[in-house]
Amino acid sequence: MADIGQVERPGILATIAPYFRKRPFAALLLGISSGFPLTLLLGTMTFWLARVGIEKSTIGFAVGLTTPYTLKFLWAPLIDRIRLPILTGWFGQRRAWLFFVQALLFGAIWMLGASDPARNLGLFAFWAIMTSFLSATQDIVIDAYRIEILPDEELAHGTAANQLGYRIGSALIAGVVTVALASPQGLNLGWALAYGLTAFCVIPGALAALWVGPGAHERAVAVDPEARGGSWLETTIVNPFREFFSRRGAVLILLFVLIYKVGDAMGQVMLNPMIVDLGFTDAEFIAINKVVGLWGIIVGTALGAPFLAWLGMGRALFVSGMLMMLSNLTFAVLASRGHDSTWLAIAVMTEQVTSGIGLTVFVTYLSGLSNLAFTATQFALLSSFAAVGRTWLSAPAGIAAEQLGWVGFWILTTVVALPGLLLLWLLWRRGFVVESVRRARAGASA
């Protein structure tokens, strides 16, 4: 069976050159703004909660605060259609919503940092939910805008650049810099100011949107006050879902998106609590992530687009899934060795490289599945299903770590990844992996 990217196998220079074009670079800046809030809620927040003595089982379920990421497809159609007064006229539909949501997100993150989970966990949870809702809404806009500004020949590279920006915003800035700002072993500014300063990461995405301008396929559709409600409802909400579910294998594709990264998500939730349990200091954690982690992100993400070009979509998904699954075993080795900086560096490097490749391939696949006529809604649907796996299927991770110990837990995350790979093999054999992408792109150009 033919696969995307297998007709020609371009040379290494041809696969690297598009990274330096305007639109892929703008996608990188958008990724920085998109990536940092989720890590503030999952990675950095769990580190914070562990430091103030919150139980591991509670930390594991704190991931449920990101539920809006799993439900964003419900309000994505409204963002596709509703025009914001004044702003839409000035900037167009996508950019108007981006600037509006980013202003609200900035304020919510400041309030989250100012909350004290040790004294008032309820207030802390409220601002975490508000940050999550606004961040998920920002993702709806950024994902649609990113897909719409990238031509087909730059989609993989733009997605890879976006993922690099996402990882810089999440792993480096929110995951390392924020901890360094707050930690007594760093600048010791406290969590409130650390979170507040991190909120300025909304700026790169705003600058990118001003630089690139409206997307080529942007649909700034005005709401016709004389149109009948049923017609507006059908156009806005029904048609995007109808088009997607009319494709062969649509339900199996959604199931695959749901479970593909569950093992990786379980590990992400409990990594920072394990680092604390193993006795690593804030300074050790920051140093390894700043040096080893950053280079792992850069290498892995840069390899994403060439990886896809050389293997094709189906094989790239399968191989990158295997690599991400096996990378969890390096953390099992780390857990067995205890406080071992060498193995922490090896595990972090392996995880960052494999995740950089895997996320680039996976998000390119989801982007290709999104019909440009319904970009925001369909990509929100797909990424929401992916977020369900990350949020709720991985929520019992804390209980698993308590029951199995750290070594057993990381072995479990490896086993949990197998069903996703088996389902991918089934989709690939039936031709659904490639066919659905081709139909989406063909429908967009029709």
C-alpha positions in Angstrom: 0.0 0.0 0.0 1.4 3.4 -0.9 2.0 5.8 1.9 2.4 9.5 2.3 6.0 10.6 1.8 7.2 7.4 0.1 7.1 8.4 -3.5 10.3 10.4 -3.1 13.0 10.3 -0.4 14.5 13.8 -0.4 18.0 14.5 0.8 18.8 15.8 4.2 19.3 19.4 3.0 16.0 19.4 1.2 14.3 18.3 4.4 16.0 20.9 6.6 15.7 24.0 4.4 11.9 24.7 4.9 12.5 25.2 8.7 14.0 28.7 7.8 11.1 30.0 5.9 8.8 32.7 7.3 5.6 30.6 8.1 7.3 27.7 9.8 9.2 30.2 12.0 6.0 31.9 12.8 4.6 28.5 13.7 7.5 28.1 16.2 6.5 31.4 17.9 2.9 30.3 18.1 4.0 27.0 19.7 5.8 28.9 22.5 2.5 30.6 23.5 0.6 27.4 23.1 2.9 25.1 25.1 3.6 26.9 28.3 0.1 26.9 30.1 -0.4 23.1 30.1 3.0 22.5 31.7 2.2 25.1 34.3 -0.9 23.0 35.1 0.6 19.5 34.8 4.4 19.5 35.2 5.3 22.6 37.2 2.1 22.5 39.3 2.7 18.9 40.3 6.3 19.8 41.2 4.9 22.7 43.3 2.3 20.5 45.0 4.9 17.8 45.8 7.1 20.4 47.4 4.3 21.6 49.7 3.5 18.1 50.8 0.3 17.2 48.8 -0.1 13.4 48.6 0.8 11.6 45.4 -2.7 10.3 44.9 -4.1 13.8 45.0 -1.5 15.0 42.6 -2.3 12.2 40.2 -6.0 13.3 40.1 -5.0 17.0 39.8 -4.6 16.3 36.1 -8.4 16.3 36.0 -8.2 20.1 36.3 -7.3 20.1 32.6 -10.7 18.7 31.6 -11.4 21.7 29.3 -8.7 20.4 26.9 -10.9 17.3 26.5 -14.1 19.3 25.8 -12.9 22.1 23.7 -14.5 20.7 20.6 -17.9 21.8 22.1 -17.2 25.5 21.8 -14.7 25.4 18.8 -17.6 25.8 16.3 -18.5 29.1 17.9 -14.9 30.4 17.6 -15.1 29.4 13.9 -18.2 31.6 13.4 -18.8 34.3 16.0 -17.2 37.7 15.2 -15.8 39.8 18.0 -16.9 43.4 17.9 -14.2 45.7 16.6 -11.4 43.2 16.9 -12.6 41.0 14.0 -12.8 44.0 11.7 -9.3 45.0 12.6 -7.5 41.7 12.6 -9.8 39.0 11.1 -11.5 36.1 12.8 -8.5 34.0 14.0 -6.3 36.8 15.2 -9.1 38.7 16.9 -9.9 35.6 19.0 -6.2 35.0 19.7 -5.5 38.5 21.1 -8.8 38.5 23.1 -8.2 35.1 24.7 -4.5 35.8 25.4 -5.4 38.9 27.4 -7.7 36.8 29.6 -5.2 34.0 29.9 -2.5 36.3 31.1 -4.7 37.5 34.0 -5.8 34.0 34.9 -2.2 32.7 35.2 -1.3 35.7 37.5 -4.1 34.7 39.8 -3.2 31.0 39.7 0.3 31.8 40.8 -1.0 34.1 43.6 -3.1 31.2 45.0 -1.7 29.1 47.8 -2.5 25.4 47.4 -1.3 24.6 50.9 -3.9 26.9 52.5 -6.7 27.1 50.0 -6.7 24.2 47.6 -10.2 25.1 46.4 -9.3 28.6 45.2 -6.1 27.2 43.6 -8.3 24.7 41.7 -10.6 27.4 40.5 -7.9 29.4 38.9 -6.3 26.2 37.5 -9.6 25.5 35.8 -9.9 29.0 34.5 -6.4 28.9 33.2 -7.1 25.5 31.6 -10.3 26.8 29.9 -8.6 29.8 28.4 -5.5 27.9 27.4 -7.6 25.3 25.7 -9.5 28.1 23.9 -6.1 29.6 22.8 -5.2 26.2 21.4 -8.3 26.1 19.3 -7.4 29.4 17.7 -3.7 28.7 17.4 -4.1 25.2 15.9 -6.6 26.4 13.3 -4.5 29.5 12.4 -1.3 27.4 12.2 -2.9 24.9 9.8 -4.4 27.7 7.7 -1.2 29.7 7.3 0.9 26.7 6.2 0.7 25.4 2.6 0.8 21.7 2.1 4.5 21.6 1.2 5.3 23.3 4.5 2.8 21.5 6.8 5.2 18.9 8.2 8.0 21.5 8.8 5.6 24.1 10.2 4.2 21.4 12.5 7.7 20.4 13.6 8.7 24.0 14.2 5.4 24.5 16.1 6.2 21.5 18.3 9.7 22.8 18.9 8.2 26.1 20.1 5.6 24.1 22.1 8.4 22.2 23.8 10.4 25.3 24.4 7.4 27.0 26.0 6.5 23.9 28.0 9.6 21.9 29.0 12.1 24.8 29.0 10.3 27.9 30.1 7.3 26.6 32.1 9.1 23.4 33.2 12.6 24.8 34.0 12.6 28.6 34.0 9.5 28.9 36.2 10.9 26.5 38.7 14.2 28.4 38.7 12.4 31.7 39.3 10.4 30.2 42.2 12.9 27.9 43.9 15.0 28.9 46.9 17.9 27.3 45.0 17.2 29.6 42.0 16.2 33.3 42.1 13.8 32.6 45.0 11.1 35.0 43.7 8.3 32.7 44.9 5.6 31.0 42.9 3.3 34.0 42.5 5.9 36.1 40.7 7.3 33.1 38.8 3.9 32.2 37.4 3.2 35.9 36.6 6.5 36.3 34.7 5.9 33.1 32.8 2.5 34.5 31.6 4.4 36.9 29.3 4.9 33.8 27.0 1.7 34.8 25.3 3.6 37.6 23.5 5.5 35.4 20.9 2.3 34.0 19.5 0.8 37.5 19.3 3.8 38.8 17.5 3.8 35.9 15.0 0.1 36.6 14.2 0.8 40.3 13.6 3.8 39.3 11.4 2.1 36.7 9.1 -1.3 38.3 8.8 -4.6 36.4 8.1 -4.4 32.8 7.0 -4.9 32.0 3.3 -8.0 29.9 4.2 -9.4 31.9 7.0 -13.2 31.9 7.0 -14.2 35.2 8.8 -17.9 34.4 8.5 -20.2 37.1 9.7 -23.3 35.9 11.5 -26.3 36.8 9.3 -29.0 38.1 11.7 -31.7 37.3 9.1 -30.5 33.7 8.7 -32.7 31.1 10.3 -31.4 29.5 13.5 -31.5 26.0 12.0 -29.4 27.0 9.0 -26.8 28.7 11.2 -26.8 25.7 13.6 -26.3 23.3 10.7 -23.5 25.3 9.1 -21.7 26.0 12.4 -22.0 22.8 14.4 -23.5 19.9 12.4 -21.5 20.1 9.1 -17.9 19.8 10.6 -18.9 16.6 12.5 -20.9 15.3 9.6 -18.0 15.6 7.2 -15.6 13.9 9.5 -17.8 11.0 10.5 -18.7 10.3 6.8 -15.1 9.1 6.3 -14.2 5.4 6.3 -12.7 4.4 9.7 -13.6 7.6 11.4 -14.5 5.9 14.7 -11.4 3.8 14.7 -9.3 6.9 14.0 -10.8 8.6 17.1 -10.2 5.6 19.2 -6.6 5.5 18.1 -6.1 9.2 18.9 -7.6 8.5 22.3 -5.2 5.8 23.4 -2.0 6.4 21.3 -0.2 8.4 24.0 -1.7 7.2 27.2 1.5 5.5 28.4 3.5 8.7 27.7 0.9 10.8 29.5 1.0 8.6 32.6 4.7 9.0 32.8 4.6 12.8 32.3 2.2 13.2 35.2 4.3 11.4 37.7 7.9 12.3 36.5 8.3 15.3 38.7 7.0 13.6 41.9 9.5 10.8 41.3 12.3 13.3 40.9 11.4 14.7 44.3 11.1 11.2 45.9 14.6 10.2 44.5 16.1 13.1 46.3 17.2 15.3 43.4 17.6 18.9 44.3 16.0 21.7 42.4 19.4 22.8 41.1 20.1 19.3 39.8 16.7 19.0 38.1 17.0 22.5 36.5 20.6 21.9 35.3 19.8 18.6 33.6 16.7 19.9 31.9 18.3 23.1 30.8 21.2 21.5 29.1 20.3 17.9 28.3 16.6 18.4 28.0 16.8 21.5 25.7 19.2 19.7 23.2 17.0 16.7 23.3 14.0 18.8 22.4 15.9 20.5 19.5 17.3 17.3 18.1 14.0 15.3 18.4 11.8 18.0 16.9 14.2 18.8 14.1 14.2 15.1 13.1 10.4 15.0 13.0 9.8 16.3 9.5 12.7 14.3 7.9 11.5 11.3 9.8 8.1 11.7 8.2 9.5 12.3 4.8 11.7 9.3 4.8 9.2 6.8 6.3 5.8 8.0 5.3 2.9 8.7 7.6 1.9 5.1 8.6 5.5 3.9 9.3 6.5 7.1 11.0 3.5 6.9 13.4 4.4 3.2 14.3 8.1 3.7 14.7 7.8 6.9 16.7 5.2 5.2 18.9 7.6 2.4 19.6 10.4 4.8 20.4 8.2 6.7 22.9 7.1 3.5 24.5 10.6 2.1 25.0 11.9 5.5 26.3 9.8 5.0 29.4 12.0 2.0 30.3 15.0 4.4 30.9 13.0 5.9 33.8 12.5 2.5 35.2 16.3 2.1 35.2 16.6 5.5 36.8 14.0 4.5 39.5 16.0 1.3 40.2 19.3 3.2 40.6 17.9 6.0 42.8 19.7 9.3 43.0 21.9 8.9 39.9 22.5 12.1 37.8 23.9 10.2 34.9 20.9 8.0 34.4 18.6 11.1 34.9 20.4 12.7 32.0 20.1 9.6 29.9 16.4 9.2 30.6 15.7 12.9 30.0 17.6 13.0 26.7 16.0 9.8 25.5 12.5 11.0 26.4 12.9 14.4 24.8 14.3 13.1 21.5 11.7 10.4 21.1 8.8 12.7 22.2 10.1 15.4 19.8 9.9 13.0 16.9 6.6 11.4 18.0 4.7 14.6 18.7 5.7 16.1 15.4 4.5 13.1 13.5 1.3 12.8 15.5 0.3 16.4 15.2 1.1 16.5 11.5 -1.2 13.5 11.2 -4.0 15.3 13.1 -3.4 18.5 11.1 -3.8 16.5 7.8 -7.1 15.0 9.0 -8.5 18.5 9.5 -10.6 19.8 6.5 -9.6 23.4 6.0 -13.3 24.3 5.7 -13.8 23.3 9.3 -10.3 23.6 10.7 -11.0 24.8 14.3 -13.8 22.4 15.0 -12.2 19.3 13.5 -8.8 19.8 14.9 -10.4 20.6 18.3 -12.3 17.3 18.1 -9.2 15.3 17.4 -7.0 17.0 19.9 -9.8 16.8 22.5 -9.8 13.0 22.1 -6.0 13.0 22.5 -6.5 15.1 25.7 -9.0 12.6 27.1 -6.2 10.0 27.1 -3.8 12.4 28.7 -6.2 13.7 31.3 -8.6 11.0 32.5 -7.1 7.7 31.3 -3.8 8.8 32.9 -5.4 10.2 36.1 -4.9 7.0 38.2 -1.1 7.3 37.6 -0.6 8.4 41.2 -2.4 5.4 42.6 -0.4 3.1 40.3 2.9 4.6 41.5 1.9 4.1 45.1 0.8 0.5 44.6 3.6 -0.6 42.2 6.5 1.5 43.2 8.4 3.6 40.7 10.1 0.7 38.8 6.8 -1.1 38.4 5.0 2.1 37.5 7.3 2.8 34.6 7.1 -0.7 33.3 3.3 -0.3 33.4 3.5 2.8 31.3 5.3 0.8 28.7 2.7 -2.0 28.6 -0.1 0.6 28.5 1.3 1.9 25.2 0.8 -1.4 23.3 -2.9 -1.2 22.6 -2.4 2.1 20.7 0.3 0.5 18.5 -1.9 -2.5 17.8 -4.8 -0.3 16.8 -2.5 1.8 14.5 -1.4 -1.5 12.8 -5.1 -2.3 12.2 -5.8 1.2 10.7 -2.7 1.0 8.6 -3.5 -2.4 7.2 -7.0 -1.2 6.2 -5.7 1.9 4.6 -7.4 4.3 6.9 -4.3 6.2 8.0 -3.6 7.5 4.5 -7.0 7.6 3.0 -8.5 9.9 5.7 -5.7 12.4 5.3 -6.0 12.5 1.5 -9.8 12.9 1.8 -9.5 15.9 4.2 -6.9 17.7 1.9 -8.9 16.9 -1.2 -12.1 18.2 0.4 -10.4 21.4 1.4 -9.3 22.1 -2.1 -12.5 21.2 -3.7 
